[in-house]
Amino acid sequence: MLQWVLVVIGSVSLFCLLCAALSLVVGQPEPPVAEEQPPQPTATEAVRRTVTETIAPSATSAEPPLEPTAQTTQRQAAQVVEVIDGDTLKVLLDGQEATIRLIGIDTPESVHPQQPVECFGREASARARELAADQPVQLEIDPTQDSVDRYGRLLRYVYLPNDTLLNWELVYQGYGFEYTYEVPYVYQAEFRQAEQDARQQQRGLWAPDACNGERKPADAPAPEPPTAPPVVEEAPPAPLAGNCSPAYANVCIPPLPPDLNCPEIRQQYGCNIQVVSWPDPHDIDRDEDGIACECQ
């Protein structure tokens, strides 16, 4: 009997152990599968990406990028040695003399061998000398223009020591016209605005008592005001012949009656009647100076 009891107890214990082991195997959760993460950018790649996103324009931007109006090219240092006229200089550049033709401006002629001196040409040359003579300057090329013109002159913008653009300043002060040669240059809009300001303010050659904005010889006489046509006095109607008063010498005025006054006599016989006897019949020479019904 005891043997059977031990067998039962042992079977139950073995069964419990098997159940426990099976529950451990079945209930164990599977380990999570780690998702593959994208590689993190390095510090250099992150900086490059930030700069690119900042500079690149938005693909949906409706406005085109603005054209640059800052310095067009690297400037060259030079020294002005001569001001030829309002738009032409000579400079010392890299140890050699060079002639500079200012871009964007045309001043009246003052030294052209085949053309007369134009109105405000001397003034433009004098003003250019005041601003640039013997000055250290900076030269700038415009990439939209030729570097050299057909006369061998360098086409340049010229900056004064205070960074004033000489080309623009002369147009703005009224010493020259805005000038575009074939192809628009970088600062064309600014130069045209400068000319418009000078014209509206009547500065320099735009003044009515200077050139009034006209290109003409400097010594051309001012136009004379139109003269009024001469006044032609109508001849008085001829007096009646054979019935003249002897009191009047230069015109035949009939004697009394009727009695005539000066308005009637001027209308019929003219004025400045010469009286030769007093009292005159019509009493028209009351001051007795010998002239009656004077012209008024």
The 8 nearest C-alpha neighbors of each residue, nearest first, counted from 0:
[[1, 2, 3, 4, 5, 6, 7, 8],
 [2, 0, 4, 3, 5, 6, 7, 8],
 [1, 3, 5, 0, 4, 6, 7, 8],
 [4, 2, 6, 0, 5, 1, 7, 8],
 [3, 5, 1, 7, 2, 6, 8, 0],
 [6, 4, 8, 2, 3, 7, 9, 1],
 [5, 7, 3, 9, 4, 8, 10, 2],
 [8, 6, 10, 4, 9, 5, 11, 3],
 [9, 7, 5, 11, 10, 6, 12, 4],
 [8, 10, 12, 6, 7, 11, 5, 13],
 [11, 9, 13, 7, 12, 8, 14, 6],
 [10, 12, 14, 8, 13, 9, 7, 15],
 [11, 13, 9, 15, 10, 14, 8, 16],
 [12, 14, 10, 16, 11, 15, 9, 17],
 [15, 13, 11, 17, 16, 12, 10, 18],
 [16, 14, 18, 12, 17, 13, 19, 11],
 [15, 17, 13, 19, 14, 18, 20, 12],
 [16, 18, 14, 20, 15, 19, 21, 13],
 [19, 17, 21, 15, 20, 16, 22, 14],
 [18, 20, 16, 22, 21, 17, 15, 23],
 [19, 21, 17, 23, 18, 22, 16, 24],
 [20, 22, 18, 24, 23, 19, 17, 25],
 [23, 21, 25, 19, 24, 20, 26, 18],
 [24, 22, 20, 21, 26, 25, 27, 19],
 [23, 25, 21, 22, 27, 26, 20, 19],
 [24, 26, 22, 23, 27, 21, 28, 20],
 [27, 25, 23, 22, 24, 28, 21, 29],
 [26, 28, 25, 24, 23, 29, 22, 30],
 [29, 27, 26, 30, 25, 31, 24, 23],
 [28, 30, 31, 27, 32, 26, 25, 24],
 [29, 31, 28, 32, 27, 33, 26, 34],
 [32, 30, 33, 29, 28, 34, 27, 35],
 [31, 33, 34, 30, 29, 35, 28, 36],
 [34, 32, 31, 35, 36, 30, 29, 37],
 [35, 33, 36, 32, 31, 37, 38, 30],
 [34, 36, 33, 37, 38, 32, 39, 31],
 [37, 35, 34, 38, 39, 33, 40, 32],
 [38, 36, 39, 35, 40, 34, 41, 33],
 [37, 39, 36, 40, 41, 35, 44, 45],
 [38, 40, 37, 41, 36, 42, 45, 44],
 [41, 39, 44, 45, 38, 42, 43, 37],
 [40, 42, 44, 43, 45, 39, 46, 38],
 [41, 43, 45, 44, 46, 40, 47, 39],
 [44, 42, 46, 45, 41, 47, 40, 48],
 [45, 43, 47, 41, 46, 42, 40, 48],
 [44, 46, 42, 48, 43, 47, 40, 41],
 [47, 45, 49, 43, 48, 44, 50, 42],
 [46, 48, 44, 50, 45, 49, 51, 43],
 [47, 49, 45, 51, 46, 50, 44, 52],
 [50, 48, 46, 52, 51, 47, 53, 45],
 [51, 49, 53, 47, 52, 48, 54, 46],
 [52, 50, 48, 54, 53, 49, 55, 47],
 [51, 53, 49, 55, 50, 54, 48, 56],
 [54, 52, 50, 51, 55, 49, 56, 48],
 [55, 53, 51, 52, 50, 56, 49, 57],
 [54, 56, 52, 51, 53, 57, 50, 58],
 [57, 55, 58, 54, 60, 53, 52, 59],
 [56, 58, 60, 59, 55, 52, 61, 54],
 [57, 59, 60, 56, 55, 61, 62, 63],
 [60, 58, 57, 61, 56, 62, 63, 55],
 [59, 61, 57, 62, 58, 56, 63, 64],
 [60, 62, 59, 63, 58, 57, 64, 56],
 [63, 61, 60, 64, 65, 59, 57, 56],
 [64, 62, 65, 61, 60, 66, 56, 57],
 [65, 63, 62, 66, 56, 67, 60, 61],
 [66, 64, 67, 63, 62, 68, 69, 56],
 [65, 67, 68, 64, 63, 185, 69, 186],
 [68, 66, 69, 65, 71, 70, 185, 64],
 [69, 67, 66, 70, 186, 185, 71, 65],
 [68, 70, 67, 71, 72, 66, 185, 186],
 [69, 71, 72, 68, 73, 139, 74, 67],
 [72, 70, 69, 141, 140, 73, 142, 139],
 [73, 71, 70, 140, 74, 139, 141, 142],
 [72, 74, 139, 75, 71, 70, 140, 138],
 [73, 75, 139, 138, 137, 72, 76, 140],
 [76, 74, 138, 137, 77, 139, 73, 92],
 [75, 77, 137, 136, 138, 74, 78, 92],
 [78, 76, 92, 136, 91, 135, 137, 90],
 [77, 79, 135, 91, 90, 136, 134, 80],
 [80, 78, 90, 133, 134, 81, 89, 132],
 [79, 81, 90, 133, 89, 78, 91, 132],
 [82, 80, 89, 79, 88, 83, 132, 90],
 [83, 81, 88, 84, 128, 132, 89, 87],
 [82, 84, 88, 87, 81, 85, 89, 124],
 [85, 83, 124, 87, 86, 82, 109, 110],
 [84, 86, 124, 123, 127, 106, 87, 83],
 [87, 85, 101, 84, 106, 100, 105, 104],
 [88, 86, 100, 84, 83, 99, 85, 101],
 [89, 87, 82, 99, 83, 98, 81, 90],
 [88, 90, 98, 81, 97, 80, 99, 79],
 [91, 89, 79, 80, 78, 97, 96, 92],
 [90, 92, 96, 78, 95, 77, 94, 97],
 [91, 93, 77, 95, 94, 90, 96, 97],
 [94, 92, 95, 91, 77, 96, 76, 75],
 [93, 95, 92, 91, 96, 77, 97, 90],
 [96, 94, 92, 91, 93, 97, 90, 77],
 [95, 97, 91, 90, 92, 89, 98, 94],
 [98, 96, 90, 89, 91, 99, 95, 92],
 [97, 99, 89, 152, 88, 153, 90, 100],
 [98, 100, 153, 88, 152, 87, 89, 154],
 [101, 99, 87, 154, 153, 152, 86, 102],
 [100, 102, 86, 155, 156, 166, 154, 87],
 [103, 101, 155, 104, 156, 154, 100, 166],
 [102, 104, 178, 177, 179, 101, 166, 187],
 [105, 103, 178, 177, 176, 102, 175, 166],
 [106, 104, 176, 175, 178, 86, 177, 107],
 [105, 107, 175, 85, 86, 176, 108, 174],
 [108, 106, 120, 117, 119, 109, 118, 175],
 [109, 107, 120, 117, 116, 110, 111, 106],
 [108, 110, 116, 120, 121, 111, 117, 107],
 [111, 109, 108, 112, 116, 84, 83, 114],
 [110, 112, 114, 113, 109, 108, 115, 116],
 [113, 111, 114, 110, 115, 109, 116, 108],
 [114, 112, 111, 115, 110, 116, 108, 109],
 [113, 115, 111, 112, 116, 108, 110, 117],
 [116, 114, 117, 216, 113, 111, 108, 109],
 [115, 117, 109, 108, 217, 216, 120, 114],
 [118, 116, 216, 217, 108, 120, 107, 215],
 [117, 217, 119, 216, 120, 215, 210, 214],
 [120, 118, 122, 121, 204, 123, 117, 107],
 [121, 119, 107, 109, 108, 123, 117, 122],
 [122, 120, 124, 123, 119, 109, 125, 116],
 [121, 123, 119, 125, 120, 124, 126, 174],
 [124, 122, 85, 174, 126, 120, 125, 121],
 [125, 123, 85, 84, 127, 121, 122, 126],
 [124, 126, 122, 128, 123, 127, 121, 129],
 [127, 125, 129, 123, 128, 124, 122, 130],
 [126, 128, 124, 130, 85, 129, 125, 131],
 [129, 127, 132, 125, 126, 131, 130, 82],
 [128, 130, 126, 127, 131, 125, 132, 124],
 [129, 131, 127, 128, 126, 132, 165, 159],
 [130, 132, 128, 134, 127, 129, 133, 79],
 [131, 133, 128, 134, 79, 82, 129, 130],
 [134, 132, 79, 80, 131, 78, 135, 81],
 [133, 135, 131, 132, 79, 78, 136, 159],
 [136, 134, 78, 77, 79, 160, 133, 159],
 [137, 135, 159, 77, 158, 78, 160, 76],
 [136, 138, 76, 158, 75, 157, 74, 77],
 [139, 137, 157, 75, 74, 156, 155, 76],
 [138, 140, 74, 156, 155, 72, 157, 75],
 [141, 139, 155, 72, 142, 156, 146, 138],
 [140, 142, 143, 144, 71, 139, 185, 155],
 [143, 141, 144, 140, 71, 145, 72, 146],
 [144, 142, 141, 184, 185, 145, 182, 183],
 [145, 143, 142, 141, 146, 184, 182, 154],
 [144, 146, 147, 148, 154, 143, 142, 141],
 [145, 147, 154, 153, 144, 140, 148, 155],
 [146, 148, 153, 152, 145, 154, 151, 149],
 [149, 147, 150, 151, 152, 153, 145, 154],
 [150, 148, 151, 147, 152, 145, 153, 146],
 [151, 149, 148, 152, 147, 153, 98, 100],
 [150, 152, 148, 149, 147, 153, 98, 97],
 [151, 153, 98, 147, 99, 148, 150, 100],
 [152, 154, 147, 99, 146, 100, 155, 98],
 [155, 153, 100, 146, 147, 102, 99, 101],
 [154, 156, 140, 139, 101, 102, 138, 153],
 [155, 157, 139, 138, 102, 101, 166, 140],
 [158, 156, 138, 165, 137, 164, 155, 136],
 [157, 159, 164, 137, 162, 163, 136, 165],
 [158, 160, 136, 162, 163, 161, 164, 165],
 [159, 161, 162, 136, 135, 158, 163, 134],
 [160, 162, 159, 163, 158, 164, 136, 135],
 [163, 161, 159, 158, 160, 164, 137, 136],
 [164, 162, 159, 158, 161, 165, 168, 160],
 [163, 165, 158, 167, 166, 157, 168, 162],
 [164, 166, 168, 167, 157, 158, 163, 169],
 [167, 165, 164, 168, 169, 101, 104, 156],
 [168, 166, 170, 165, 169, 164, 190, 171],
 [167, 169, 165, 171, 170, 166, 172, 164],
 [170, 168, 172, 174, 171, 167, 166, 175],
 [171, 169, 175, 173, 167, 168, 172, 174],
 [170, 172, 193, 168, 173, 169, 197, 194],
 [173, 171, 169, 170, 174, 168, 202, 197],
 [172, 174, 203, 202, 170, 197, 171, 175],
 [175, 173, 123, 169, 203, 170, 172, 204],
 [176, 174, 106, 170, 105, 173, 104, 169],
 [175, 177, 105, 104, 170, 178, 106, 194],
 [176, 178, 104, 103, 191, 190, 194, 105],
 [177, 179, 104, 103, 105, 176, 180, 102],
 [180, 178, 103, 183, 181, 182, 177, 184],
 [179, 181, 182, 178, 183, 103, 184, 144],
 [180, 182, 179, 183, 144, 184, 178, 143],
 [181, 183, 180, 184, 179, 144, 143, 145],
 [184, 182, 179, 187, 181, 185, 180, 143],
 [183, 185, 187, 186, 143, 182, 144, 141],
 [184, 186, 187, 183, 141, 143, 68, 71],
 [187, 185, 189, 188, 184, 190, 68, 103],
 [186, 188, 190, 184, 189, 185, 191, 183],
 [189, 187, 191, 190, 186, 192, 185, 193],
 [188, 190, 192, 186, 187, 191, 193, 167],
 [191, 189, 193, 187, 192, 188, 167, 177],
 [192, 190, 194, 188, 193, 189, 177, 187],
 [191, 193, 195, 189, 190, 194, 196, 188],
 [194, 192, 171, 190, 196, 191, 195, 170],
 [195, 193, 197, 191, 196, 192, 170, 171],
 [194, 196, 192, 198, 193, 197, 199, 191],
 [195, 197, 193, 199, 194, 198, 200, 192],
 [198, 196, 194, 202, 200, 173, 195, 199],
 [199, 197, 201, 195, 205, 196, 200, 194],
 [198, 200, 196, 201, 197, 195, 202, 205],
 [199, 201, 197, 198, 202, 196, 205, 206],
 [202, 200, 206, 205, 198, 199, 197, 203],
 [201, 203, 173, 197, 205, 200, 206, 172],
 [204, 202, 173, 205, 174, 206, 172, 201],
 [203, 205, 210, 206, 212, 209, 173, 119],
 [204, 206, 212, 211, 201, 203, 202, 198],
 [205, 207, 201, 211, 209, 208, 204, 202],
 [208, 206, 211, 209, 210, 205, 201, 212],
 [207, 209, 206, 210, 211, 205, 204, 221],
 [210, 208, 206, 207, 204, 211, 205, 203],
 [211, 209, 204, 212, 213, 118, 205, 207],
 [212, 210, 207, 205, 206, 213, 209, 204],
 [211, 213, 205, 210, 204, 214, 206, 198],
 [214, 212, 210, 211, 215, 204, 205, 118],
 [215, 213, 118, 117, 212, 216, 107, 210],
 [214, 216, 117, 118, 213, 217, 219, 210],
 [217, 215, 117, 219, 118, 218, 116, 115],
 [216, 118, 218, 117, 219, 116, 215, 119],
 [219, 217, 216, 220, 118, 117, 116, 215],
 [218, 220, 216, 217, 221, 215, 118, 222],
 [221, 219, 218, 222, 223, 217, 216, 215],
 [220, 222, 223, 219, 218, 224, 208, 210],
 [223, 221, 220, 224, 219, 225, 208, 226],
 [224, 222, 221, 225, 226, 220, 219, 227],
 [223, 225, 226, 222, 221, 227, 220, 228],
 [226, 224, 223, 227, 222, 228, 229, 221],
 [227, 225, 224, 228, 223, 229, 222, 230],
 [226, 228, 229, 225, 230, 224, 231, 223],
 [227, 229, 226, 230, 231, 225, 232, 224],
 [230, 228, 231, 227, 226, 232, 225, 233],
 [229, 231, 232, 228, 227, 233, 226, 234],
 [232, 230, 229, 233, 228, 234, 227, 235],
 [233, 231, 230, 234, 235, 229, 269, 270],
 [232, 234, 231, 235, 236, 269, 230, 266],
 [233, 235, 232, 236, 269, 237, 268, 231],
 [236, 234, 268, 269, 267, 233, 237, 266],
 [235, 237, 267, 268, 238, 234, 269, 266],
 [236, 238, 235, 239, 268, 267, 251, 240],
 [239, 237, 251, 240, 236, 252, 268, 250],
 [238, 240, 242, 241, 237, 251, 253, 243],
 [239, 241, 242, 238, 243, 251, 237, 253],
 [240, 242, 243, 239, 251, 253, 238, 244],
 [243, 241, 253, 240, 239, 244, 254, 251],
 [244, 242, 253, 251, 252, 241, 245, 254],
 [243, 245, 254, 253, 246, 252, 247, 251],
 [246, 244, 247, 243, 248, 275, 276, 251],
 [245, 247, 276, 275, 244, 274, 279, 248],
 [248, 246, 274, 245, 273, 275, 249, 244],
 [247, 249, 273, 250, 274, 275, 246, 245],
 [250, 248, 273, 247, 272, 251, 274, 271],
 [249, 251, 248, 252, 247, 272, 268, 238],
 [252, 250, 243, 238, 253, 244, 247, 249],
 [253, 251, 243, 244, 250, 254, 238, 247],
 [252, 254, 243, 244, 242, 251, 255, 239],
 [255, 253, 244, 256, 243, 252, 280, 242],
 [256, 254, 257, 258, 253, 280, 281, 259],
 [255, 257, 258, 254, 253, 259, 281, 280],
 [256, 258, 255, 259, 254, 253, 281, 260],
 [257, 259, 256, 255, 281, 260, 280, 254],
 [260, 258, 281, 257, 263, 264, 261, 255],
 [259, 261, 263, 262, 264, 283, 258, 281],
 [260, 262, 264, 292, 263, 265, 283, 259],
 [263, 261, 265, 264, 260, 266, 292, 259],
 [262, 264, 266, 261, 265, 260, 267, 259],
 [263, 265, 261, 267, 268, 266, 262, 260],
 [266, 264, 269, 270, 262, 268, 263, 267],
 [265, 267, 263, 264, 268, 269, 262, 235],
 [268, 266, 264, 265, 236, 235, 269, 263],
 [269, 267, 235, 264, 265, 266, 236, 270],
 [268, 270, 265, 235, 266, 267, 264, 271],
 [269, 271, 265, 292, 294, 293, 272, 268],
 [272, 270, 293, 292, 291, 290, 294, 273],
 [271, 273, 291, 290, 270, 292, 274, 249],
 [274, 272, 290, 247, 248, 289, 249, 271],
 [273, 275, 247, 289, 246, 290, 276, 272],
 [276, 274, 246, 247, 248, 273, 289, 277],
 [275, 277, 246, 279, 274, 278, 247, 245],
 [278, 276, 279, 275, 246, 274, 280, 287],
 [277, 279, 276, 280, 282, 284, 281, 246],
 [278, 280, 277, 282, 281, 246, 276, 283],
 [281, 279, 282, 278, 254, 255, 246, 277],
 [280, 282, 283, 279, 258, 259, 260, 255],
 [283, 281, 279, 280, 284, 285, 278, 260],
 [282, 284, 281, 291, 285, 261, 292, 260],
 [285, 283, 291, 287, 286, 282, 290, 289],
 [284, 286, 287, 283, 282, 291, 288, 278],
 [287, 285, 288, 284, 289, 291, 290, 283],
 [288, 286, 284, 285, 289, 290, 277, 291],
 [289, 287, 286, 290, 284, 291, 285, 274],
 [288, 290, 274, 287, 273, 291, 275, 284],
 [291, 289, 273, 272, 288, 271, 274, 284],
 [292, 290, 284, 272, 293, 271, 283, 273],
 [291, 293, 261, 270, 271, 272, 294, 283],
 [294, 292, 271, 270, 291, 295, 290, 272],
 [293, 295, 270, 271, 292, 265, 269, 291],
 [294, 293, 292, 270, 271, 265, 262, 261]]
